[in-house]
Amino acid sequence: MNQSNKALQGLGIPYAALISIVFGMMILSFPIGAFVVFNSDIGDEINFEYPLSGFDFFLGGISYEIPIEFELGDAFIVIWILFLILFTISFLGPKKDFVKTLTPMIADGKQPLESNYLVTMIKWFSVLVLISGMINFVQEGVGITI
């Protein structure tokens, strides 16, 4: 193994570890989100039993309402399951699954050309969090607090 491959592998291992940590945090967010919605008392008046009288949506600038009765917890579960399905699809990837994408990063330090959807999503999520942190740091430096 030549020197450049060792350097790439030295960078690939922490990179793959960071992606794995963010992946683990994403996995943990699903049960934690359900726990927070259903077992905590965050809102005083609005909780998972809050009744909703209909489903409003806009199509072409016109408001439509589907008159169905459901609770906020029901809507959360439907959206939660939808995100879980999309997360699973992105984990399995277009051509390689998540683990098959991380293995060359750890072994060779090389990013495969055919990446996984989830790896790409984690990269962009990390960039957005970093940029948001820098913007917040600059704003606090000039006296703007959020």
C-alpha positions in Angstrom: 0.0 0.0 0.0 1.6 3.3 -1.0 1.6 6.5 1.0 -1.4 8.2 -0.7 -3.6 5.1 0.0 -2.6 5.2 3.6 -3.5 8.9 3.8 -6.8 8.3 2.1 -7.5 5.4 4.4 -6.6 7.6 7.4 -9.2 10.1 6.3 -11.7 7.5 5.2 -12.0 5.8 8.6 -13.0 8.9 10.6 -15.3 9.9 7.8 -17.0 6.5 7.8 -17.2 6.7 11.6 -18.9 10.1 11.5 -21.4 8.9 8.9 -22.1 5.8 11.0 -22.6 8.0 14.1 -25.1 10.3 12.3 -26.8 7.1 11.0 -27.1 5.8 14.5 -28.6 9.1 15.7 -31.1 9.0 12.9 -32.1 5.4 13.9 -32.5 6.5 17.5 -34.7 9.5 16.5 -37.6 7.3 15.4 -38.4 5.8 18.8 -37.4 8.9 20.7 -39.8 11.0 18.5 -42.6 8.6 19.2 -41.8 8.7 23.0 -41.8 12.5 23.0 -45.1 12.8 21.2 -47.0 10.1 23.2 -45.4 10.0 26.6 -44.3 13.5 27.4 -46.3 16.5 28.4 -44.8 19.2 26.2 -47.9 21.1 25.3 -50.4 22.4 27.8 -53.4 22.3 25.6 -52.2 20.5 22.5 -51.1 16.9 22.8 -51.5 13.7 20.8 -55.2 13.5 21.6 -55.9 16.9 20.1 -58.9 16.5 17.6 -58.6 17.6 14.0 -61.8 18.2 12.1 -60.5 17.9 8.6 -57.5 17.6 6.3 -56.8 20.9 4.5 -54.6 21.2 1.5 -54.0 23.6 -1.4 -53.9 22.5 -5.0 -53.4 25.2 -7.7 -54.0 28.0 -5.2 -57.4 26.7 -4.2 -58.1 25.4 -0.7 -59.7 21.9 -0.4 -60.8 20.2 2.8 -61.3 16.5 3.3 -63.9 16.2 6.1 -62.4 13.4 8.2 -62.1 13.2 12.0 -58.8 12.2 13.4 -56.4 13.1 16.2 -53.0 14.6 16.1 -51.4 11.4 17.3 -53.0 9.5 14.3 -51.5 12.0 11.9 -48.1 11.7 13.6 -48.1 7.9 13.2 -49.0 8.1 9.5 -46.2 10.6 8.8 -43.8 8.7 11.1 -44.4 5.4 9.2 -44.0 7.2 5.8 -40.6 8.6 6.9 -39.6 5.1 8.2 -40.4 3.6 4.8 -38.5 6.4 3.0 -35.6 5.9 5.5 -35.5 2.1 4.8 -35.6 2.8 1.0 -32.7 5.2 1.3 -30.8 2.7 3.5 -31.0 0.0 0.8 -29.9 2.5 -1.8 -30.0 2.6 -5.6 -27.3 0.1 -6.3 -25.5 -0.5 -3.0 -26.8 -0.6 0.5 -25.4 1.5 3.3 -22.9 -1.0 4.6 -21.5 -1.8 1.1 -20.9 1.9 0.6 -19.1 2.3 3.9 -16.8 -0.7 3.5 -14.6 0.8 0.7 -14.3 4.0 2.7 -12.9 2.1 5.6 -10.8 -0.4 3.7 -9.3 1.8 0.9 -10.3 5.4 2.0 -12.0 5.9 -1.4 -15.5 7.2 -1.9 -17.4 4.9 -4.3 -18.9 6.6 -7.4 -22.2 4.8 -6.9 -23.1 6.1 -3.5 -26.0 5.3 -1.3 -29.0 7.7 -0.9 -28.6 7.7 2.8 -24.8 8.5 2.7 -25.6 11.4 0.4 -28.4 12.6 2.7 -26.1 12.4 5.7 -23.4 14.5 3.9 -25.8 17.2 3.0 -27.4 17.2 6.5 -24.0 17.6 8.0 -23.2 20.5 5.7 -26.5 22.2 6.5 -25.9 21.8 10.3 -22.3 23.2 9.9 -23.5 26.2 7.9 -26.3 26.9 10.4 -23.8 26.7 13.2 -21.5 29.2 11.5 -24.4 31.6 10.7 -25.5 31.4 14.3 -21.9 32.0 15.5 -21.6 35.1 13.2 -25.0 36.4 14.3 -24.1 36.1 18.0 -20.8 37.8 17.3 -22.5 40.9 16.1 -25.1 40.9 18.8 -28.1 39.2 17.1 -29.6 36.5 19.4 -32.2 34.0 18.4 
